[in-house]
Amino acid sequence: MDNLSVQIPGLIPEAPSPWEVVPQGEAQATQAIEAALAAQVRTAAVNAPARRDAHPKAHGCVTAEFRVLDDLPASLRAGVFDQPRTYQAWVRFSNGFETPRDDKIGDARGMAIKLMGVEGSPSGTQDFLMINNPTLFVRDAVDYVAFQSAGSNLLRFFFPSWNPFTFRLRELWVMRATISQTVTNMLNIRYWSVTPYLFGDMPCKFSAKPSGPAFAFNATVGPNFLRDNLAKSLSSAEAAFDFCVQLRTKPESMPVEDPRIEWREPDSPFIPVAHITIPKQSFETPEQTAFCENLSFTPWHGLDAHRPLGGINRVRRAVYETISRLRHDINGTPRQEPTASPTHIRPSSV
């Protein structure tokens, strides 16, 4: 794995699905979100490099192996899981706020996985994006516009008027559940896709669960302790996750268009379909940090067998592509999907 191909990322073609219902006003709301986030990125880039509008603070990008299990039943053989094989991958750990800040501040924590060498994918890759909570605090594009409009005064989003029928109490509960978590090591927590995807011919959600002993590096010294603990952990031992799928078995209680609602595990458990191994490594070189910053992740990088579903994912298709192009244009860096781990930035074993 010695070359990084210069390849413009491709997206899964957009196509209707029988599980989705597009609400009125989604197209206009998506355009408003694009415009607002693009303006935000341009403003922040006046005296600094252009960053992602969400999850801009990376704790590190690490190399990994994504091994599809060899004993899966036929019902779990779809897309990249169609047959046993091992994919080389990049994994990016991050904070969610649009402005990088001290790790002590409550935040969503992200785990983004990029499989390489995926045959049949327009980009040649398969991305899985997850955070440390099973639900999201906005329902759709229209609600996200309201969230943006609230600015720094989030109470305006959750309590838009004195009328209690307008209160967004479910959204408030989800937000609090996400940012109130105490996270000291990114390798010790579980992640969920939040939004649904196809798994062959039916909707599903994904999750990554740590497997093996928890890492003991949990200090909270300094503003970047999550990066420090990640580096210390991977210098001491390999890390591992079980990658799991949850099939949609009860449509009446497992909505496709509302990521605020958790798909209950008693109704459909998460089943391991792959194993992620992150080997011992050192990832804190300037070259790898720059490579990490230039990567683009979107749920629309991948196979049609894992096509993203629901309104939030439809918004992501447009917004992630727009912001990726914008920040790469501002920074003067090419947009390219990796096909390998280049020798000059390959993490060293320690």
Protein Blocks (a to p, Z undefined) as FASTA:
>chain_A
ZZccddddddddddddfkbccdehklmmmmmmmmmmmmmmmmmmmmgccddfbhkbcfbd
cdddddddfkbcfklgghjllpgcddddddddddfbfbdcdfkbgcddddddddehiehi
anlpacddddfbfbdfbfblmlmmmmmmnmmmlmlmmmmbfblklpcfklmmmmmmmmmp
ccfbfklcccdekiacdehjaccddddddedjddfblcfedjklmmmmmmmmmmmoccdd
dddddddfblmlmcfklmkbccdfkloccddfbdcddddddfkbfklmmmmmmpccdfkg
ccfklgcedjklmmmmmmmmmmmmmmmmmnopacdddfbdcfklgccdZZ
